[in-house]
Amino acid sequence: VQLVESGGGLVQAGGSLRLSCAASGSTFRINAMGWYRQAPGKQRELVASITSGSHSTNYADSVKGRFIISRDSAKNTMYLQMNRLKPEDTAVYYCNAAFGILARNSWGQGTQVTVSS
């Protein structure tokens, strides 16, 4: 499974951005997908995840009510709609897919999101 993110950029606090993650390869083996982020000097953290099939979602407390994760299975694409952005949301955002019986992980290259105050 290969992943390519897009949609990052610079936005003012309170603004919105939408990230996209296009999956290719053995996408039928994907069990779940998620968005992670890593700010300078901090560990990578889970932002939101979504399962295949039922599309059940899970969010980090810090983004609940502001971010929405979704998937378009027909397009093999996952999205992260980010609203009411805060400077502390500034980070490199990574797309992740867990696939196969052994739940192997695939990562995208990352996309920078910068929120100015």
N, C-alpha and C positions, 0 to 999 in steps of 0.2 A: 504494500500500500504506500503510495506517494501522496504527499500533502503540499499544497502551495497556498500560502496566505496572501491576502491583499486587503487594502482599505485603511491602513494606518495613516497617521499624519499628525499635524499640529492643529489643536483646537483650543479655544478659550474655555475657561471654567464655565460650566453650565450648558455647554454645547453637546453635540451628539456626533457619533461616528458609527459606521457599520463595518465590521470586519467580515471577510469571507474566507472560507477554507475549501478549496476544491480538492477532492480525493480522486485518485486514479489507481489502476491496478486491480487487485482482488478485493474490490469494495464490498462484495457480498459477504466477505469474512469479517467485516467490522462489527464488533459487539457494542461499542460505545465510542463516542467522541467527546472531546472537551477542549476548552480554552484554558491555558495557563499563562501566567505573566511573571516576569522577573524584572524587578527594579534594581538599579545599581547598588551593589553591596548587600543585596537581600537574596534569600532563597527563592527558587521558583515555587509559585503557589497556584493551586487550582482556583480558577475563577468560576467556571460553570461547566457542567457536563450534561450529556443527553444520550440516552440509550437508543439502540436500534429497535425497530418494531414499535414498541409502545411510546417511544419518544419521551420517556420520563426524564425530568430535568432536576438538576441540583445546582445550588448557587452558594458561593461564599457569602458569609454574612455581610461583608463590606460592600457587596454589589446588589444585594437583594432589593427589589423594587426599582432599580435603575437599569440593570442589564437584562437582556432577553436573549436566550440561546434558542436556535431553531435549526432544523435540517430540512432540506429538500432532497428526498431520496431519489427522485427522478433525475436530478441534476448532480447527484453525488456531491452536494455542497452543504456546508454548515455555515451558520452566520452567528455573529454576536452583535446585537444592537445595543449600543452603549449610550445611555441618556444621562443628563445631569452630571456630566463628567466633572471630576475633581482633580486638582493637581496631584493628589496621592494615587491617582489611577495611572500616572505616567510610568511606563514600563515597556519592555519588549513583550509582545503577546505571541504565544506559540499555540499552534493547533496540534492536537494529539488524537491518535486513533488507537484503540486497543482492538486487536483482531486475532482470529484463530482460536483453537482450543487452548493454547498455552498463553493466551492474552498477551501476545507480543505487542510492543509499542512502536508506533511510527510518529515522527515529529516533523513539523514544517520548519522552514528556515527562520521564521519569526518576522514580525512586523512592528515597527516602532510606533508607539502612541505617546504623544507629548501633550499634556494639558497645562496651559499657561494660566496664571492667576490674574 
